[in-house]
Each structure stands twice: as C-alpha cells, then as structure tokens.
Amino acid sequence: MRIRFTSSVLSSEEFFPILDVLALLVEAGRHSFDPANIPDILSSEWIKNRSVDLKELIKLSALKRSHDNLVDQSVVTVDDSCRKGGIVDFPNSDTRLAPLDAIQFLTTPFHVIVENEWFDGAFLLWMAKAIDFNRLISAYREGRFVFRHAGGKDAIPRCAAVLSNGVWPRGDAAYSRAMRLWACVFLDSDAKHPADNPNAQIVAEALPNVIFVHQLKKRSIESYIPSHFLSKYDQSAGFRRRVSALGRLTRQQQLYFHMKVGFKHDEPNSPAKASYLASAKVLPQEKALFGGIIDNDWLELMSGFGKKLSEIYVDQRYRPNPNDVNFVDQLDKQELAALTKAIYERL
C-alpha cells in the first residue's frame, strides 16, 4: 500500500517514533510512501532531525515502486483525528487510520481468504507460476500476503467478518477494524450446469467485508489442471485414456464436470450412462449437458480422476517450469491473470 500522512501527524513530535517504524516497513519493501505526499514529508518537522539515509529512502521509495505499475493501488492515510479502528473509504481505495493503528494494520499481511489454504493456496501459486506471474509468488515469500484458512465454504463470510469485526462484535462497531481493503476471497463455483450458482449467498455475505470476491468460472480448482500435467500425474494406460476422453468434452462440459468423482453424485457406485440419465437425483440441466457424451468416453470418465487429484498443485514434482509453454487454456489464463493481478495490485 501507499502511505500518506496528514500535516498534523508530520508536525507532532509524539508521533515521530511511529513514523520511524513505518519508514522501516517501507525500507523492507512492504509498502511505499505516496509520491504526492513526499514533498510534505521532506519538508516536515519529523524529517528535519532524521538521517540523510532516511531522506534518500523516502525519495527512492516512489522511484522503486514506479518500476512496478501494478502494486500499491490502495492507500493508507495516517490521520491522528481518525477514530480508533479506522475508516474505510472504499470508492477511493483509502483506509484512514490513527498513527498507532497504522502500525498494526501495515504490519499485517494482506489476507487471501480460501476454503482450504493448503490446496487453494497451492493452486493460486501454481497458476501464478504457470502463467509467468512470478511477482505474486515473490510477494508471498516476502510475507506481503497470507492465505487465511476458512475451513469450509460456509465459513468464508464469517472468516471475512472476523477480520473487521472480531468475535462478539458490538452493534456500535466500537471495536471494529478497517480491514475491508486488506482482504479478498476466491472460491470454487461448485456449479453443476450453466444456470447453477450454489455459492451466490456465500459471495453476497462475504462482499461487505473484503475488497473483492472471485468465484472461479470452472467447477473447482481441479478443473484447471492442464492435461499435460494430468498425464504426468499418472502414466498408466487407463489414466491416459481418461485424460484423452476429458479432452474430447466440450468447453461447456469441462466447466461443470466433477473432476474428482465424475458422475457418481450421491450414489456409492459410478452410474452407467443409462442409469445417470434415468436418475431422479440428476437435474434435467445436467442430463442435457452431459447426455451427449459418447458411450466409450462415459465409461472412462464416470468415476472421475480420484479424490487426491489436487495434490498436483502441492507436490513439487508437478510444478510448472519455463520449459512448459502454452499448456494453460487461453480462457483459463485470462481468468487467472486477472485474479493474480487483482491480488498483487492491492499489496
């Protein structure tokens, strides 16, 4: 984030130790000073008795960040007249904070709230590497953002609310914190067909407490695994036939196919095509979507690829490298580029 100060903060000696701490955060590369505020900083009472090195740091911070035009799209305004906990000016991407609150806020990493940090976090970093957006991986390694484990989709709105309001929130928001610009959510769609949107309520409930919610266009993170890496994961003849059958699905079918369990639904066994199409448990829209799959491909796909498939994103053996080119579907690449950029530009 870009940090700016009100004139009263820059002129009040009681806040100078706090400004020194914030300068250390800038020196560590966690944040930057707002370029428009730098002339006021350099002419302030705070800076008069500080070292030449600090003055150079302030000048260079804006220059260093100018080489990366994506980062620092949000602002923190340090204002001694601000209420405890801070105020979010969402339209202007500005979080206004009292000086002491600014230290707590700016030393807290940005939160990416997910259902499961182990697999969903690995998915995001894997895809950042696959689309050559390594800046996001570097930011994660530097501690500029963390994955926040919700422990289930239904818990995502509560996880987002706790960041801002804490446990046992009060009606007068006396202990609330201005964290909305410092967290986001991404989650699977879980959709079974084009008209399905089972997580709409989760998205709606989370939005008031985060800067954005990204619901993946495909059914789950496993739906994004390129066939190139599916083939590496299991090189048996049967698995290769399954991968080939997956490749013959239409784009629409691939969006909603359940990669882990195929067409099992709530049944203990994988249903034959005729049983699937006759089942009262299967929605008419699903039957219309998948009914055209040829019989041989149905037999290959009906049991899915297994519940451990998401390990591909975790296991170091399957990580993409520069020699793997153009293996991510272009529509997937557009979506994932937008998601990774949206996170990175808020750091």
C-alpha positions in Angstrom: 0.0 0.0 0.0 0.9 3.6 -0.4 1.3 5.5 2.9 0.4 9.2 3.2 0.3 11.4 6.3 -1.8 14.4 7.3 0.1 17.6 8.1 -0.7 17.3 11.9 0.9 13.8 12.1 4.0 15.1 10.3 4.3 18.0 12.7 3.5 16.3 16.0 6.6 15.1 17.9 4.6 12.4 19.8 4.1 10.6 16.5 7.7 10.6 15.3 8.6 7.2 16.7 5.6 5.7 14.9 6.7 7.3 11.7 10.2 5.8 12.2 8.6 2.4 12.4 6.6 2.9 9.3 9.7 4.0 7.5 11.3 0.7 8.4 8.4 -1.1 6.7 9.0 1.0 3.6 12.7 0.2 3.7 11.8 -3.5 3.9 9.8 -3.2 0.7 6.4 -3.9 2.4 4.9 -0.6 1.5 5.8 2.7 -0.1 5.3 6.4 0.5 2.6 8.1 -1.6 4.6 10.1 -4.2 2.2 13.1 -3.9 2.9 13.2 -0.2 6.7 13.1 -0.4 7.3 16.9 -0.7 5.3 17.4 2.5 7.2 14.6 4.2 10.6 16.0 3.2 9.7 19.5 4.5 8.1 18.2 7.7 9.3 18.5 11.3 9.7 14.8 11.5 12.3 14.6 8.9 14.4 17.6 9.9 16.4 15.7 12.6 16.5 12.4 10.8 19.4 11.0 8.9 20.3 11.7 5.3 19.8 8.0 4.6 16.1 8.2 5.6 15.6 11.2 3.4 17.1 9.3 0.5 14.9 6.3 1.3 11.8 8.5 1.1 12.9 9.8 -2.3 13.8 6.4 -3.6 10.7 4.6 -2.4 8.5 6.2 -5.0 11.1 5.6 -7.7 11.5 2.0 -6.8 7.8 1.3 -6.9 7.4 3.2 -10.1 9.1 0.3 -11.9 6.1 -1.9 -10.9 2.9 -0.1 -12.1 0.6 -2.8 -10.7 1.4 -2.6 -7.0 0.1 -0.1 -4.4 -3.4 0.5 -5.8 -4.7 1.1 -2.3 -3.7 3.9 0.2 -3.4 4.2 3.9 -3.8 7.7 5.3 -2.3 8.2 8.7 -4.5 10.7 10.4 -4.4 11.5 14.2 -8.0 12.7 14.1 -9.3 9.3 12.9 -11.5 7.2 15.1 -10.0 4.1 16.8 -10.0 1.1 14.4 -10.0 3.3 11.3 -12.4 4.2 8.5 -12.6 2.6 5.0 -13.2 4.9 2.0 -14.0 2.0 -0.4 -14.7 4.1 -3.6 -11.2 5.7 -3.2 -9.4 2.6 -2.0 -8.3 4.6 1.1 -8.0 3.3 4.6 -7.8 6.1 7.1 -6.1 5.2 10.4 -4.8 6.7 13.6 -1.0 6.5 13.9 -0.9 3.6 16.3 -3.5 1.7 14.4 -1.4 2.2 11.2 1.4 0.2 12.7 -0.9 -2.7 13.4 -2.5 -2.5 10.0 0.6 -2.2 7.9 2.5 -5.0 9.7 -0.4 -7.3 9.0 -0.1 -9.2 5.7 -2.9 -8.9 3.1 -5.4 -11.8 3.6 -6.5 -14.1 0.8 -9.4 -16.0 2.3 -9.9 -19.5 0.9 -11.8 -22.6 1.9 -8.6 -24.6 2.3 -5.2 -22.8 2.4 -3.2 -25.9 1.7 -4.8 -26.8 -1.6 -6.3 -23.5 -2.7 -3.2 -21.6 -1.8 -1.1 -24.1 -3.7 -3.5 -23.7 -6.7 -3.0 -19.9 -6.8 0.8 -20.1 -6.6 0.9 -22.9 -9.1 -1.1 -21.0 -11.6 0.9 -17.8 -11.0 4.0 -19.7 -12.0 2.2 -21.4 -14.9 1.2 -18.0 -16.4 4.6 -16.5 -15.6 3.3 -14.0 -12.9 6.1 -14.8 -10.5 5.8 -11.4 -8.8 2.9 -12.9 -6.8 5.0 -15.8 -5.6 7.8 -13.4 -4.6 5.3 -11.3 -2.7 4.1 -14.5 -0.8 7.6 -15.5 0.0 8.3 -12.0 1.4 5.2 -12.2 3.7 3.3 -9.5 2.0 0.2 -11.7 1.9 -1.1 -14.9 3.5 -3.8 -17.4 2.9 -6.5 -17.4 5.5 -8.0 -20.8 6.1 -11.8 -20.7 6.4 -12.1 -24.4 6.9 -15.2 -24.7 4.7 -17.1 -22.6 2.2 -19.9 -21.8 4.6 -17.3 -20.3 7.0 -15.9 -17.9 4.4 -18.3 -15.0 5.2 -17.6 -15.4 8.9 -13.9 -15.5 8.3 -14.1 -12.3 6.4 -16.3 -10.7 9.1 -14.0 -11.6 11.9 -11.1 -9.7 10.3 -13.1 -6.4 10.6 -15.4 -7.0 13.5 -13.8 -9.7 15.7 -15.6 -12.3 17.7 -18.6 -11.0 19.7 -18.9 -7.8 17.6 -20.8 -4.9 19.1 -23.7 -3.1 17.5 -22.0 0.2 17.8 -18.8 -1.2 16.0 -16.7 0.1 18.9 -14.0 -2.5 18.3 -14.2 -2.8 14.6 -11.1 -2.5 12.4 -10.9 -1.0 8.9 -9.8 -4.2 7.2 -12.0 -4.3 4.1 -9.3 -3.2 1.7 -6.9 -5.6 3.2 -8.6 -8.9 2.3 -10.1 -10.8 -0.6 -11.8 -14.1 -1.3 -11.6 -16.7 -4.0 -13.5 -19.9 -4.1 -14.8 -22.7 -6.4 -18.0 -22.2 -8.3 -19.3 -25.8 -7.5 -21.8 -25.2 -10.3 -23.3 -28.4 -11.9 -24.6 -26.6 -15.0 -24.7 -23.1 -16.6 -27.7 -21.9 -14.6 -26.4 -23.2 -11.3 -24.9 -20.8 -8.7 -24.8 -22.6 -5.4 -22.4 -20.2 -3.7 -24.2 -17.0 -4.5 -25.2 -16.4 -0.9 -21.7 -17.0 0.3 -20.4 -14.4 -2.2 -23.1 -11.9 -1.2 -22.4 -12.3 2.6 -18.6 -12.0 2.2 -18.5 -9.0 -0.1 -19.2 -6.3 2.5 -16.0 -7.2 4.4 -13.5 -7.7 1.6 -12.2 -5.7 -1.4 -13.4 -8.4 -3.9 -14.7 -11.9 -4.2 -13.6 -14.1 -7.2 -15.6 -17.1 -7.9 -13.8 -19.4 -10.3 -15.5 -19.9 -13.6 -14.9 -23.6 -13.5 -16.4 -26.0 -11.0 -13.3 -26.5 -8.9 -9.6 -25.9 -8.8 -9.1 -29.4 -10.2 -10.9 -28.4 -13.3 -8.0 -26.1 -14.2 -5.3 -28.9 -14.3 -3.8 -28.9 -17.8 -4.0 -32.4 -19.5 -0.2 -32.1 -19.8 0.1 -32.4 -16.1 -2.6 -35.0 -15.7 -0.6 -37.2 -18.0 2.5 -36.7 -15.7 0.5 -37.5 -12.6 -0.5 -41.0 -13.7 1.2 -42.6 -16.7 -0.9 -45.8 -16.7 -2.7 -46.7 -19.9 -6.1 -46.4 -18.2 -5.4 -43.0 -16.9 -4.2 -41.8 -20.2 -7.4 -43.0 -21.8 -9.3 -41.0 -19.2 -7.3 -37.8 -20.0 -8.0 -38.3 -23.7 -11.7 -38.6 -23.0 -11.6 -35.5 -20.9 -10.1 -33.6 -23.8 -13.0 -34.6 -26.1 -15.5 -32.9 -23.8 -16.8 -29.6 -25.0 -15.6 -26.5 -23.2 -19.1 -26.2 -21.5 -18.9 -29.8 -20.3 -15.4 -29.3 -18.9 -16.6 -26.3 -16.9 -19.1 -28.4 -14.9 -17.6 -31.9 -14.9 -16.7 -33.1 -11.4 -13.1 -34.0 -11.8 -12.8 -36.0 -8.6 -15.8 -38.2 -8.7 -17.1 -38.0 -12.2 -20.9 -38.8 -12.4 -21.3 -40.5 -9.1 -23.3 -37.7 -7.4 -24.7 -39.2 -4.2 -24.6 -42.8 -5.4 -21.9 -45.1 -3.9 -21.1 -46.5 -7.4 -20.3 -44.9 -10.7 -23.5 -44.9 -12.7 -23.7 -46.2 -16.3 -24.9 -43.6 -18.7 -28.4 -45.0 -18.9 -28.7 -45.0 -15.1 -27.5 -41.5 -14.9 -30.0 -40.2 -17.4 -32.8 -42.1 -15.7 -32.0 -41.0 -12.2 -34.3 -38.6 -10.3 -31.3 -37.3 -8.4 -29.8 -35.9 -11.6 -31.0 -32.4 -12.6 -32.5 -32.1 -16.1 -29.9 -29.4 -16.9 -27.1 -31.9 -16.1 -28.7 -34.6 -18.3 -28.9 -32.1 -21.1 -25.3 -31.0 -20.6 -23.7 -34.5 -20.4 -26.1 -36.7 -22.2 -24.3 -36.3 -25.5 -21.0 -37.8 -24.3 -20.2 -40.9 -26.4 -20.5 -44.2 -24.5 -16.8 -45.1 -24.6 -15.8 -41.7 -23.1 -18.6 -42.0 -20.5 -17.1 -45.3 -19.3 -13.7 -43.6 -18.9 -15.0 -40.6 -17.1 -17.8 -41.8 -15.0 -15.6 -42.4 -11.9 -13.6 -39.2 -12.3 -9.9 -38.9 -11.6 -9.8 -39.5 -7.8 -10.0 -37.5 -4.6 -6.3 -36.9 -4.4 -6.1 -35.1 -7.7 -5.4 -31.7 -6.1 -2.1 -33.0 -4.9 -0.8 -32.0 -8.3 -0.8 -28.4 -7.1 1.1 -29.3 -3.9 3.7 -31.9 -5.0 6.9 -30.3 -6.2 7.3 -32.9 -8.9 4.4 -31.4 -10.8 5.2 -27.7 -10.6 5.4 -25.9 -14.0 8.7 -24.6 -15.3 9.8 -22.3 -18.1 10.1 -25.2 -20.5 6.3 -25.8 -20.2 4.8 -23.3 -22.6 1.2 -22.6 -23.7 -0.2 -25.5 -21.7 -2.8 -23.4 -19.9 -6.0 -22.9 -21.8 -6.2 -19.3 -23.0 -9.6 -18.6 -21.4 -8.3 -20.1 -18.1 -5.1 -18.0 -18.5 -7.2 -14.8 -18.9 -9.2 -15.5 -15.8 -6.2 -16.5 -13.7 -4.2 -13.5 -14.9 -7.0 -11.2 -13.8 -7.2 -12.9 -10.4 -3.5 -12.9 -9.6 -3.2 -9.3 -10.8 -6.2 -8.2 -8.6 -4.4 -9.6 -5.5 -1.0 -8.3 -6.3 -2.0 -4.8 -7.1 -3.5 -4.4 -3.6 -0.4 -5.4 -1.7 
